[in-house]
């Protein structure tokens, strides 16, 4: 094996977990290689182009850019140029009873909106509690880089005074959010609002999500942004940073196996590294090495069924371009083969001509689905199901948006689509939902049975979403490279 094929670190996967960690390692003048199976970077937050239109593959949102938040810290560390704008009205939500809630970023505007739409309820006390928990929680996640602890010194790190004074937050990991919901939020439209918002951000509902993660999931619109050029624009900036600073990002390079001494094999090449960090979902590791297969089978997180998604992409021409870019449309019944009672809709900004020509906007729609509800092959049953889903989505869109003049390029994505383009096991996306029935200390550790082979990404703590995996990358650098 030639020296050019030897690296300090090999990262498997060029989603946000892999790219953010690779960029941070490259900044430390380490020789880094990123191996990605797909032809584009971004993972579940990737993109594709059709003629003059640039589509996000998933309805992913951008948050975590306020001072002290994970993406802001990452951008500052790498001195990246970024092009995004803060949203004053991050989301509009149409509830099952027809009420449309404007989910303002400003706290007082948001409470005023709730008071107008749902009067005679003490909204302020409840949401103020969520805000306080959320603010403290982000500080806690940044300080608990040694969680779950892997040795005695990491246990001792969790006992330092700055963490002990936040110990009461630990109780919020043991109780479901429903335990602090006001009575008026435990039924009807407000219960639907809470649960479907949580499905977007935490992949579960108030019955199951811990208070701590529920507070983060319900308050993330406070810090939500529109990325010019699409959700993949930051991923492309990270890729460029890596390549411009001595690292390599190889696309169409699916990892097929890893030896015990960390020889990483693709279809036509072998690479050696001192450290290998996988950002693949934990279930994908089983096929790489027998020791990893046994380890995955021993993990509680590897058991059970986890979410995938149904997505749709359209180019849309409205009579009047939409400046409210994110919408959640609640449904009386889920789509065929779907599980959640809502559609999440994201639109490109009408002024963002990198994504659509003037007068047009790209639209991405997403809802939760289970892989087991879909055929395993692209047969006639599968094709008919996709046609039915598209009809249902278009019907819902025409009811919600009454001024659509024209659409183009309507495509449907399913769990099989995510298998094809991300190689994620069964097309599972979104990581492991945080649950009171799955305690945080049960999450898979970064270390594995292979010496210097590490597990990272949305199936490791803190998991879930761009902001979660970037926090995980920052924590990884603190844990193994002593970064502040």
Secondary structure as UniProt FT lines:
FT   HELIX           3..5
FT   STRAND          6..12
FT   HELIX           16..27
FT   TURN            28..29
FT   STRAND          32..35
FT   HELIX           43..45
FT   STRAND          47..50
FT   TURN            51..52
FT   STRAND          53..56
FT   STRAND          62..63
FT   TURN            67..68
FT   HELIX           70..78
FT   STRAND          84..86
FT   STRAND          89..94
FT   TURN            96..97
FT   STRAND          100..104
FT   HELIX           107..117
FT   HELIX           123..143
FT   TURN            145..146
FT   HELIX           152..157
FT   TURN            158..159
FT   HELIX           161..164
FT   TURN            165..167
FT   HELIX           168..171
FT   TURN            172..174
FT   HELIX           177..180
FT   HELIX           183..185
FT   HELIX           188..202
FT   TURN            206..208
FT   HELIX           211..219
FT   HELIX           220..223
FT   STRAND          224..227
FT   TURN            228..229
FT   TURN            231..232
FT   HELIX           233..244
FT   TURN            245..246
FT   STRAND          248..250
FT   STRAND          257..258
FT   TURN            260..261
FT   STRAND          263..265
FT   STRAND          270..278
FT   HELIX           282..287
FT   HELIX           290..298
FT   HELIX           300..302
FT   STRAND          307..318
FT   STRAND          326..330
FT   TURN            336..337
FT   STRAND          342..347
FT   TURN            350..351
FT   TURN            353..355
FT   TURN            358..359
FT   STRAND          361..370
FT   HELIX           371..373
FT   HELIX           380..400
FT   TURN            402..403
FT   STRAND          404..413
FT   HELIX           415..422
FT   HELIX           425..427
FT   TURN            436..437
FT   HELIX           440..442
FT   TURN            451..452
FT   STRAND          453..455
FT   TURN            458..459
FT   TURN            461..462
FT   HELIX           465..481
//
